[in-house]
Amino acid sequence: MSEEITVGRSLYLYCIAGGNEKINLGPIGIEGGRVYSIPHREVSAIVHDCEARPYESGEAEKVKNWVMIHQQVVDTAWERFGTVLPMSFDTLIVGGEGIEPEENLKKWLQEDYEKLREKFSHVRGKAEYGVQILWDPRIMVDKIAENSPEIRNLKEEVKSKSPGVAYMYEQKVKNLLRREMENKADEYFKDFYQRIKKEVFDIHIDKTKKGDNEQLQMIMNLSCLVSGEKVEKLGDVLEGINREEGLHIRFTGPWPPYSFA
């Protein structure tokens, strides 16, 4: 005879919203969960009821769909309340012995109320934008080789050398190019960071990652918190960078302030 395992209740937490409105957003949550608010003073937790265990699956597409729904609910709350502090996927508020999840949630909201208010003040009237700067290594290699007297001289010397010696010179050219590419990427990063920072309220440096285009390489990945009146100025800065030969910009948003919550 198999033993039946009892799973308790929990609250799946999407975000904390600015405002104390008690609302029902309907069955828009993960797995059709009914999403509603639990107000506390001047903030509200956006939740749905679920079992006290995380949403886990070996199916990548299923997990991807859950994450997308999580983001959609946060977006809906953002549109409704104007300011939200998004929570990460799979944030559950559980109960305890003789304590319901709602009690634990309200206890947390009470204890961290002032901290939450400070965070709301930080992000109010602002949105998150993603800025990714990529370059075409082929174009950059040609530009660096053309502008470096040392590399130009080595390339000329290769033509008059025997095959064995020429190979050694070619390796030296490759090493010089690699070093100059690293220096150029660092120079670009410092320059672009300062130019972008002037037009944003807050900024996070994220890890670079592989893009969809295999011919391009990401050299900068930023999350920017931007107030409404600054978005156009930030766009102008990025447009100026994008005009430089071999550089490409990806500018996404507006998003709720995921990176700043």
N, C-alpha and C positions, 0 to 999 in steps of 0.2 A: 504494500500500500504506500503510495507516494504521499509525502507530507506537504500540505498546502502552505505556501509562504504568504503571509499577509504583508502588504505594502501600504504604508501610511500615506496621508495626504501631504502635499506641499504646494507652494505657490511658485510658479515660474515667473521670474521678474525680468521684464523687458527694459524698463527705464524708470527713472524718477522724473516726474514732470513738475514744472513750476506752476502752482495753482492748487486749489483745494476742491476742484469740481468733482462731484461723484458722477461718473459716466459709465455707460455700457457700450462698448464698441462692437459687440456682436461676435460671432464665431470666426474671427479672422486670425486666430492664433495658430500655433503649431498643432498639427493633427486636428484642426477645427476647434481648438480651445476657445471658449468664450472669454474675450478680453474685457477687463473692467478696471476701474481705478479704486484704490484705497487711500482716501485723503488723510493727511495728518498736518494740522496747522496750515502752513502755506505751501505744502508740497503734496504730491500724490504718487503712489506707486502704481505702475501699470503692470497688471498681472493676469495670469489665467490659472485655474485650478488644475493640478495634475498629480500623478503618483509621485512618491518621494524617491525617485530614481532618475538619473540623467537620461537624456535622449541620446542613445547610442545605436549605431548600426554599422555593419560591415559594408553596406551599400553606399558608395561615395555619392551617388546622385541623390539618394534619400537625405543624407546629411546636408548636402548642398542646398536642397530644397528647404530644409528646416532653417538653415542660416538665412536664406533669402526671405522667408516668412518673418523671421525675427527682425530683420532689417525693415521690412515693410510695416510691421507693427510700430516700430520706433518712429518711422517716417510719419505714420498716421498720427501718433501722439504729438510729434513735433509740430505738425500742421495745426492740430487742435489746441495745444497749449502754448506754442510759441517758443518755449525753452525746455529742453530735456537733457538729462544726463544718462546716456545709453549705458546699459549693462552688457557684459560679454555674453555670448551664446551659452546656454545651459547654466544660468545662475538660478539656483533653487533656494527658496526659504522654507526650511523644514520646521516642524514643531519639536516638542520634547515631551518628557513625561508629564502629562497633565497640562501641557501648553500647546495651543493651536498655532499653526504657522502664522496666522494673522497677528497673534500676540507678539511673536518673535519679530515680525516685520515692523510693527509699530514701536517695539522696544528699540530696535536699531535706528529707526527714523528719529526717535526721541533723543537717543544718545548722540547721534551724529548730525543733529538738525543744524547746528551752526556751521559745521564744515560743509554740509550740503548747500546751505545758503551762500557761503563764500564761493563755492564752485558755480552756482547759478549766476552770481554776480560776474564771474569771470567770463562766462560764455554767452550771457544774455545779449541779444541783438547781433549775434555773430553766427557764422556757419563755417564748417570745415571744408577745405578744398585740398585736393591732391595735386602736387606738382612733381612731375617726373621729367628729368632732362636726360636725353640720350644723344649719343654721337655715333657717326659712321666711322669705325676704325680705319677703313680703307682710305677715306678722304683725309683723316687726321694724320695717318702715316705719311701720305704724300706731302701734306703741308709741312710737317716737321722735317722731313728729309730735305725739302726744298729750302727751308729757312735755317738749316744747321750747316755751317761751314765745315765742321768736323766730319759730319756724315757725307757731305758732298765730296770732300777730299778722299775719304776712304773708298767711296764708290769709284772714283777716278783711278785710284791706285790698283783696285781689283783688276782692271782691264789689262794691266801690264804684268800681272803675276802668273806664275805657274798654277795649274789646277789645285794642287795641295795647299799652296800659300793663299790662293784666292779664296778657298773654302774658309780658312781661318779668318781672313778679312771680312768675309760675308757674315760669319758668326759674330764678329765684333760689331758690325753694322747693326745686326739684329738686337744685340744686347743694348747698344746705344739707343736704338729706337724704342725698345721696351722701357728703358729708364726715362727717356724724354716723354713718352706717352703717359707714364705715371706722374711725372712732374706737371704735364699739361692738364691732366685730369684734376690734380690737386689745385692748380692755379685757377681753373674754371670754377671748381667747387667754392673756393674762398670768395671769388669775385661774385658769382651768382647768389651765393648765400647772403652776402651783404646787401646786394641790390633788392633781393626779395624781402629780406627782413624789415627793410624800411617801410614796406607797404602792408605788413600784417601785424596783428595784435599779439599773436603767439605762434611758435613754430616748433615742430618736432622733426628730427632727422630719423628717417626710417632706413632699414636695410635695402640696398639695391637688389633687384631681382631680374631674372631673365624675362625679356619681353616676347611678344608674339612674333616680332620681326627678327629673325636670326642675324640679319645684317647689321642691326643696331645694338649698341651696348649702353646700358643705363649707368650714368655716372652720378646721378643725384636723385633721391627719393624723399620728398618732404610732405608733411601734413601741416597745413597752415590754417590758423584760426583768423578769420577775416571779417571785419564789420562791413555792412552793406555799402557804405560810401567809398570803401577802399578797393572793392573788387575790380572796378574798371582800371584803377591805377596799377594794380597787380597784373592785370591782363596786358597793359601797355609794356610793363617791364618784360614779361614773358615773350611778347611779340618781338621786342628788340633782340632778345636772346635767340629766338627762333630764326631770325633773319641771318644769323651768322652761318657761314658755310659749314655743312657737316653736322649741324646741331638740330635736334628735333624736340618739341615740347609736347607733353601730355598734361592736360589741365582738366581735372574732373571735379564735380560738385555742382551745387552746394549739397553738403551732407550734414546730418546732425553731428555734434562734436564728439565723435567716438574716441579720438585720440587725446581728448582733453578732459574726459570725464573721470 
